[in-house]
């Protein structure tokens, strides 16, 4: 006989991160707003986002981590469609053996997992929970790199954002 996994609220109360009263109030609000319980608890200031994400990762049985730009393999990231990454708030970070490690904001997003597996081809996809803002920042950085690679080489200037003007002749 298998036991069902604990619900998020049970885990949070069990860890002493929220009180049973806070859980009851959060669940009551969730019934009327249909918002994720964790988002409600964080918005109300009863729970830190980091605590929520670590507990969600534990519940889902996946690792939790932060995205560091220096650790991202941009060649791996470019193999996935930008629309998939934006729509599902996920970002492939690197290859680990034959698996593609993908940071995701919502590990329960079955559509994202399915689409990631399809785009990964024959490679396995291993999910990692990461803060949504870090995932969105990585997507923006990848977009900037893609746009920059399409620009013609600058004429001796390292800063692409500076406007080039012709020197005036007296």
N, C-alpha and C positions, 0 to 999 in steps of 0.2 A: 504494500500500500504506500502510495506516495503522498506527501503532504503538499498542499498548495503553497506557493511562495507568499510571504507576508506582504501585505499592502503597504504602500508608502507611509501612510499615517501611522500604522502600527510600528514600523521601523523607526520613524522619527521620535515617537513617544518612548519606545523601548530604549533608545539611545539617550533619552533625556534632552533632546534638542528642542522639543516643543512640549507643551502640557496637554493633557487630555482635553481640557477646556478649549485651548487654541485649536486642536484638531476638530472638535465639534463645531466651533465657529467657522473654521475653514471649509469643512464639508457642507455646512449649511449654505455658505456663500456659493460654493461650487455647484450646488443643485440649482441655484437660480441663474448663475452666470455661465455655466458650462466651461469655465476656465479650468486649467490644470490646477490641482490642489497645491503643488509646489510653488507655482507662480503666485498664487494667493498668499501663501505663507511668507514668501520673500517680500512681496509688495507691502504687506502689513508690518514688515520689520520683525517678525517673530522668528525668522530663520535667515541665515546668511546663504547667498547663492552657492558658495563653495560647499557648505554643509549639505545642501540639497543635492548638488551634483554628485558628490561622493556617495551619498545614500542611494541615489538613482542608479549609479554605476554598480554598486553592490547588489542592488535588487535585480538588475539586468544581467549580472554576472560578467561584466566587461570592465576593463581598466578605465580609470579616469586620469586625465592629464591636461596639461596646458600646451598650446601650440607655440612653439618657438620657431621663428622664421629661419634661423640657422639650421634647424633640424629637418626642414621640409625639403624633400626631393622634388624640385619644380618640374623635372622631366616626367615624373610619375603623375603629378597633379595635372599636367597638360593632356594626359591621355583621357581625361573625363570631360564630358560636355559641361560648359559653364551653366547651361540652363538646369541641368540636374543638380549641380552644386548649390546654385542660388535657390531653387525651388524647395530643396529639402534640407538646406543649411547643414551641409556636410562638406568635408574636404579631405581628399587623399593626401597623406603626409609622406609615406615612403613604402618601400617594399621590405618585407621581413621574411626572408626565405622565398617561398612561392606565394605568399599572401600580400595583399595590398592592405595597409593599415589606413583606416578612414576615420577621421574625427567627425563625430555627429552630435547634433544638439538634442535630438530626440531618438533614443535607441528603440523606441516602440514604433517608429515609422517604417512599416513593412514595405510600403511602396518604394521608399528610398533604398532599402536593403536589396530589394529585387532589382531595381534599376542599376544599382552599383555592381551587383553580381553580373548583370548582363554586359555592362560596359567593361568590366574587368576581364571578360573573356574566360580563359581557362584558369585564371588565378582565383584563389580563395580571397574573400573579403573578411578582414577582422576589424570590428568596430571598436572605437575608443570614444568615451564620452568626453566632451570638451565644452568650455563656455561658448555660448552662441556668438558673443561679440568677437571672440578670438577667431572663430570660424569665418565670420563675415569679413573680418580684417584680412584674413589670408586670401579669401576670394577676391577682395579688392586689390590686394597686392599682386595676385596672379593676373588680374585684368590689366593693371598698370604695366606689368612686364610684357604682356601680350601686345598692348598698344605701342609700347616703346620699341618692341622688336619690328613693328611695321613702319616706324618713322624712318626717313632717310637719315644717314649718319650726319651728326651735327658738324659744323665747320670749325673744329678746334675748341668748342665749348663743352664743358662737362655738364652744365646745367641746362636741361632741355626746356625749362620753364622761362628762361630769360628771352626777352624779345630782341631780335637781331635788328640793328639799325645801321644804316649806311653812314660812314663818317662824313661830316660836312667839310666842304672845301672852301677856304676863304676866297 
